[in-house]
Amino acid sequence: MQYRTLGRTGVQVSTLALGAMNFGKIGRTTQDEVTTIVDAALEAGINLIDTADAYGGGESEEMVGKAIAGRREDIVLATKASLPMGDERNHQGGSRRWLVTALDDSLRRLGVDHVDLYQIHRWDPRTSDEETLSALTDLQRAGKIRYFGSSTFPAYRIVQAQWAARANHLSRYVTEQPSYSILQRGIEAHVLPVTEEYGLGVLAWSPLASGWLSGAIREGQEITSNRSASMPQRFDTTVPANRARLDAVERLAKVADEAGLTMIQLALGFVTAHPGVTSALIGPRTLDHLHSQLAAADTVLSADVLDAIDAIVAPGIDLAAHEKNDTPPALLDRSLRRR
């Protein structure tokens, strides 16, 4: 396992980090299975575990808490808040009112007195940066969080938050967690230049592109992944964007074969090769999934392989731009583009 410094925090984290979204009902995993996965990940040298209150309505946090009991100090523990937690309209977002409550709830579920990294899961357009940053700064000073970061923020919001922190003498976001893979490279054009400019650590989620780069999705084979069952529209190959992804996967498979790599090694090696990326978040649902992903822990892609990838999916291009989670609201709501 390799390690890198998380932004400018001085904290050393593994280049592969364990994402816990599939823990619980989302991935149909039991507590025993989760504990086995966490044990194997830690044994392999992974020291960063990332979860969120919204994963299974808190179930993932509870499972992580049980799995790490007795070894908290060896783990860089990260969680998130701001996505809806139930139907109550104020149980979401980036307000002080909600974040104070949400963090206490997360700490209780995790069975810890602090988290190392607390992340705003999505930008909340209804709440000012000053409101959110002020609440996070106070929670940091109270010792409940060590650092805080953003997740899937548009580049201009990352910049705005940095300036708001400076102008109001508040602590700042020190990390960003964007979606990044060979098939979704848009952040290379806007987010990564900004995070590099401000010295933010980057934890890339979905490096296997929701399973498209796992090696299990190939031309002529039925797509039967767990994700395809819950989101069939994202894997319907009659859809042009999905057809483009499948065509790219077939070409990438040849690159991997010629380099003596699995598709997973190619995909994870690509993400961790970017100088702006700190860690790739892997989200195994089974122990076999974890072992196949751990095989990429020491993968370093050659310049020739990276050039071959660029020739298949150009830098800065998203093959499924409609699936982006950091799209400015005005591009999604036509009323925001008209007087």
C-alpha positions as CSV (number, residue, x, y, z in Angstrom):
1,M,0.0,0.0,0.0
2,Q,1.2,3.5,-0.8
3,Y,0.4,6.6,1.3
4,R,0.0,10.3,0.6
5,T,-0.5,13.4,2.6
6,L,-4.2,14.5,2.7
7,G,-4.0,18.0,1.3
8,R,-2.0,20.2,3.6
9,T,-3.2,18.5,6.8
10,G,0.0,16.4,7.4
11,V,-2.2,13.3,7.8
12,Q,-1.0,10.3,5.9
13,V,-3.7,8.2,4.2
14,S,-3.6,5.2,2.0
15,T,-4.0,5.7,-1.8
16,L,-6.9,3.2,-1.7
17,A,-9.5,4.2,0.9
18,L,-12.5,2.1,2.0
19,G,-15.9,3.5,1.0
20,A,-18.8,2.2,3.1
21,M,-21.8,3.0,0.9
22,N,-22.5,-0.7,0.2
23,F,-22.5,-1.6,3.9
24,G,-26.0,-2.6,5.0
25,K,-29.2,-2.7,3.0
26,I,-27.8,-0.8,0.0
27,G,-25.3,-3.6,-0.7
28,R,-27.2,-6.3,1.1
29,T,-24.3,-6.9,3.5
30,T,-24.5,-8.3,7.0
31,Q,-22.5,-7.0,10.0
32,D,-20.3,-10.1,9.9
33,E,-19.5,-9.5,6.3
34,V,-18.8,-5.8,6.9
35,T,-16.5,-6.6,9.8
36,T,-14.6,-9.2,7.6
37,I,-14.2,-6.6,4.9
38,V,-12.9,-3.9,7.3
39,D,-10.5,-6.4,8.9
40,A,-9.1,-7.4,5.5
41,A,-8.8,-3.7,4.4
42,L,-6.9,-2.7,7.5
43,E,-4.7,-5.7,7.3
44,A,-3.8,-4.7,3.7
45,G,-2.8,-1.2,4.9
46,I,-5.9,0.8,4.2
47,N,-6.2,3.4,7.0
48,L,-9.0,5.7,5.7
49,I,-12.7,4.7,6.0
50,D,-15.3,6.9,4.5
51,T,-19.1,6.7,5.2
52,A,-22.1,9.0,5.4
53,D,-25.2,9.5,7.5
54,A,-27.4,9.0,4.3
55,Y,-26.0,5.6,3.5
56,G,-28.8,3.3,4.5
57,G,-30.3,6.0,6.8
58,G,-27.4,5.7,9.2
59,E,-27.0,1.9,8.9
60,S,-23.6,2.1,7.3
61,E,-22.3,4.3,10.1
62,E,-23.6,1.9,12.7
63,M,-21.9,-1.0,10.9
64,V,-18.6,0.8,10.6
65,G,-18.7,1.7,14.2
66,K,-19.1,-1.9,15.3
67,A,-16.4,-3.0,12.9
68,I,-13.8,-0.6,14.1
69,A,-14.5,-0.9,17.8
70,G,-11.3,-1.1,19.8
71,R,-9.0,0.2,17.1
72,R,-10.3,3.7,16.5
73,E,-7.0,5.4,16.8
74,D,-5.5,3.5,13.9
75,I,-8.1,4.8,11.5
76,V,-8.7,8.1,9.7
77,L,-12.5,8.1,10.0
78,A,-14.6,10.2,7.6
79,T,-18.3,10.7,7.3
80,K,-20.7,13.2,5.7
81,A,-23.9,15.1,6.2
82,S,-26.4,17.3,4.3
83,L,-28.4,14.8,2.3
84,P,-32.0,14.3,3.6
85,M,-32.4,12.1,6.7
86,G,-36.1,11.5,6.6
87,D,-39.1,13.6,5.6
88,E,-38.6,16.5,8.0
89,R,-37.7,19.5,5.8
90,N,-34.9,20.7,8.2
91,H,-33.2,17.4,8.6
92,Q,-30.9,18.1,5.7
93,G,-28.7,20.8,4.2
94,G,-25.8,22.9,5.6
95,S,-27.5,25.0,8.3
96,R,-25.9,25.2,11.7
97,R,-29.2,23.9,13.1
98,W,-28.9,20.7,11.2
99,L,-25.2,20.1,11.2
100,V,-24.9,20.2,15.0
101,T,-27.6,17.6,15.3
102,A,-26.4,15.5,12.4
103,L,-22.9,15.3,13.7
104,D,-24.0,14.2,17.2
105,D,-26.2,11.5,15.5
106,S,-23.2,10.3,13.4
107,L,-20.9,10.2,16.4
108,R,-23.5,8.1,18.3
109,R,-24.0,5.7,15.5
110,L,-20.2,5.3,15.0
111,G,-19.6,5.0,18.7
112,V,-16.8,7.6,18.7
113,D,-16.3,11.0,20.3
114,H,-14.9,12.6,17.1
115,V,-14.4,12.1,13.4
116,D,-11.2,13.0,11.5
117,L,-13.0,14.3,8.4
118,Y,-16.5,15.7,8.3
119,Q,-17.8,16.4,4.8
120,I,-20.7,18.3,3.3
121,H,-22.2,15.6,1.1
122,R,-23.6,18.1,-1.5
123,W,-23.6,21.8,-1.8
124,D,-26.7,23.4,-0.3
125,P,-27.8,26.4,-2.4
126,R,-30.2,27.5,0.3
127,T,-27.5,28.0,2.9
128,S,-24.7,30.6,2.8
129,D,-21.1,29.5,2.9
130,E,-20.6,31.6,6.0
131,E,-23.4,29.8,7.9
132,T,-22.0,26.3,7.1
133,L,-18.3,27.2,7.6
134,S,-19.1,28.9,10.9
135,A,-20.9,25.8,12.2
136,L,-18.1,23.5,11.0
137,T,-15.4,25.8,12.6
138,D,-17.2,25.7,15.9
139,L,-17.6,21.9,15.8
140,Q,-13.9,21.7,15.0
141,R,-13.0,23.9,18.0
142,A,-15.2,21.7,20.2
143,G,-13.1,18.8,19.3
144,K,-15.8,16.8,17.5
145,I,-14.2,17.0,14.1
146,R,-10.5,17.3,13.2
147,Y,-11.0,18.6,9.7
148,F,-13.8,19.2,7.3
149,G,-14.3,19.0,3.5
150,S,-16.7,19.2,0.7
151,S,-18.1,16.5,-1.6
152,T,-19.1,16.8,-5.2
153,F,-19.0,20.6,-5.2
154,P,-18.8,22.5,-8.5
155,A,-15.5,24.2,-9.0
156,Y,-16.8,27.7,-8.5
157,R,-18.4,26.7,-5.2
158,I,-15.1,25.3,-4.0
159,V,-13.5,28.7,-4.8
160,Q,-16.3,30.7,-3.2
161,A,-16.0,28.6,0.0
162,Q,-12.3,29.2,0.2
163,W,-12.8,33.0,-0.1
164,A,-15.7,33.0,2.4
165,A,-13.5,31.2,4.9
166,R,-10.7,33.8,4.4
167,A,-13.0,36.8,4.5
168,N,-14.8,35.7,7.7
169,H,-11.7,34.3,9.5
170,L,-13.1,30.8,9.6
171,S,-11.5,27.3,9.1
172,R,-11.7,26.1,5.5
173,Y,-12.5,23.0,3.6
174,V,-9.3,20.9,3.3
175,T,-10.6,18.2,1.1
176,E,-13.0,17.6,-1.8
177,Q,-14.6,14.3,-2.8
178,P,-15.5,14.3,-6.5
179,S,-16.6,11.5,-8.8
180,Y,-13.7,10.5,-11.1
181,S,-12.9,7.6,-13.4
182,I,-11.6,6.9,-16.9
183,L,-15.2,7.3,-18.2
184,Q,-16.0,10.5,-16.2
185,R,-13.0,12.8,-16.6
186,G,-14.8,16.2,-16.4
187,I,-13.2,17.2,-13.2
188,E,-9.8,17.4,-14.9
189,A,-11.1,20.5,-16.7
190,H,-12.4,22.4,-13.7
191,V,-12.4,20.8,-10.2
192,L,-8.8,19.4,-10.1
193,P,-7.1,22.6,-11.2
194,V,-9.0,24.4,-8.3
195,T,-8.2,21.8,-5.7
196,E,-4.5,21.8,-6.7
197,E,-4.5,25.6,-6.5
198,Y,-5.9,25.6,-3.0
199,G,-4.0,22.5,-1.7
200,L,-7.1,20.4,-1.1
201,G,-6.8,16.7,-0.6
202,V,-9.0,14.8,-3.2
203,L,-10.8,11.5,-2.4
204,A,-12.2,10.2,-5.7
205,W,-15.4,8.3,-5.5
206,S,-16.7,5.8,-8.1
207,P,-13.3,5.1,-9.7
208,L,-14.8,2.0,-11.3
209,A,-17.6,4.0,-12.8
210,S,-20.4,2.2,-11.0
211,G,-19.0,-1.1,-12.2
212,W,-18.5,-0.3,-15.8
213,L,-14.7,-0.7,-15.3
214,S,-14.9,-3.7,-13.0
215,G,-14.3,-6.2,-15.9
216,A,-17.8,-7.7,-15.4
217,I,-19.4,-5.5,-18.1
218,R,-18.5,-6.5,-21.6
219,E,-20.0,-6.6,-25.1
220,G,-22.4,-9.5,-25.5
221,Q,-22.7,-10.3,-21.8
222,E,-25.8,-9.7,-19.7
223,I,-25.3,-6.9,-17.2
224,T,-26.3,-8.4,-13.8
225,S,-24.5,-6.2,-11.3
226,N,-26.1,-5.0,-8.1
227,R,-26.0,-1.4,-9.3
228,S,-27.6,-2.3,-12.7
229,A,-30.6,-3.8,-10.8
230,S,-31.2,-0.6,-8.8
231,M,-30.4,1.8,-11.7
232,P,-31.3,0.0,-14.9
233,Q,-31.4,3.2,-17.0
234,R,-27.6,3.7,-16.4
235,F,-26.8,0.4,-18.0
236,D,-29.3,0.3,-20.9
237,T,-27.0,-0.1,-23.9
238,T,-29.6,1.3,-26.3
239,V,-29.0,4.7,-24.6
240,P,-26.3,6.5,-26.6
241,A,-24.2,7.5,-23.5
242,N,-24.2,3.9,-22.3
243,R,-23.3,2.6,-25.7
244,A,-20.4,5.0,-25.8
245,R,-19.3,3.7,-22.4
246,L,-19.5,0.1,-23.5
247,D,-17.5,0.9,-26.7
248,A,-14.8,2.6,-24.5
249,V,-14.8,-0.4,-22.1
250,E,-14.0,-2.8,-25.0
251,R,-11.1,-0.7,-26.1
252,L,-9.8,-0.2,-22.6
253,A,-10.0,-4.0,-22.0
254,K,-7.5,-4.4,-24.8
255,V,-5.2,-1.8,-23.3
256,A,-5.4,-3.7,-19.9
257,D,-4.7,-7.1,-21.5
258,E,-1.6,-5.7,-23.4
259,A,-0.3,-4.2,-20.2
260,G,-0.9,-7.4,-18.2
261,L,-3.4,-5.7,-15.9
262,T,-7.0,-6.4,-14.9
263,M,-9.6,-3.8,-15.7
264,I,-9.8,-2.9,-12.0
265,Q,-6.0,-2.3,-11.9
266,L,-6.2,-0.1,-15.0
267,A,-9.1,1.9,-13.6
268,L,-7.7,2.5,-10.1
269,G,-4.2,3.0,-11.4
270,F,-5.5,5.7,-13.7
271,V,-7.3,7.6,-10.9
272,T,-4.3,7.5,-8.5
273,A,-1.9,8.5,-11.2
274,H,-3.3,12.0,-11.3
275,P,-1.1,14.3,-9.1
276,G,-4.2,16.1,-7.8
277,V,-5.7,12.9,-6.4
278,T,-4.9,11.7,-2.9
279,S,-6.9,8.5,-2.7
280,A,-9.4,6.4,-4.7
281,L,-12.4,5.3,-2.7
282,I,-13.2,1.7,-3.3
283,G,-16.7,0.4,-2.3
284,P,-16.6,-3.4,-2.1
285,R,-19.8,-5.3,-1.4
286,T,-18.0,-8.6,-0.8
287,L,-14.6,-9.8,0.3
288,D,-13.9,-11.0,-3.2
289,H,-14.6,-7.5,-4.5
290,L,-12.2,-6.1,-1.9
291,H,-9.4,-8.5,-2.9
292,S,-9.8,-7.7,-6.6
293,Q,-9.5,-4.0,-5.8
294,L,-6.6,-4.4,-3.4
295,A,-4.6,-5.9,-6.3
296,A,-4.3,-2.4,-7.6
297,A,-2.7,-1.0,-4.4
298,D,0.8,-0.9,-6.0
299,T,-0.3,-0.4,-9.6
300,V,1.6,2.3,-11.4
301,L,0.6,2.9,-15.0
302,S,3.3,3.6,-17.6
303,A,3.2,6.7,-19.8
304,D,2.3,4.5,-22.8
305,V,-0.7,3.1,-21.0
306,L,-1.9,6.5,-19.9
307,D,-1.5,7.8,-23.4
308,A,-3.6,4.9,-24.7
309,I,-6.3,5.8,-22.2
310,D,-6.3,9.4,-23.4
311,A,-6.8,8.2,-26.9
312,I,-9.9,6.4,-25.9
313,V,-11.5,8.9,-23.5
314,A,-10.1,12.4,-24.0
315,P,-8.9,14.4,-20.9
316,G,-11.7,16.5,-19.4
317,I,-14.5,14.5,-21.0
318,D,-17.5,12.9,-19.3
319,L,-19.0,10.1,-21.4
320,A,-22.2,10.4,-19.3
321,A,-22.4,14.1,-18.5
322,H,-26.1,13.8,-17.5
323,E,-25.1,11.7,-14.5
324,K,-22.9,14.4,-13.0
325,N,-23.8,15.5,-9.4
326,D,-22.0,18.8,-9.5
327,T,-24.0,20.4,-12.4
328,P,-24.9,24.0,-11.7
329,P,-28.7,24.2,-10.9
330,A,-29.4,26.6,-13.8
331,L,-28.5,23.8,-16.3
332,L,-31.0,21.5,-14.7
333,D,-33.9,23.9,-14.1
334,R,-34.9,25.9,-17.1
335,S,-36.7,28.5,-15.0
336,L,-33.3,29.6,-13.6
337,R,-32.2,30.5,-17.1
338,R,-35.1,32.8,-17.9
339,R,-36.3,36.1,-16.5
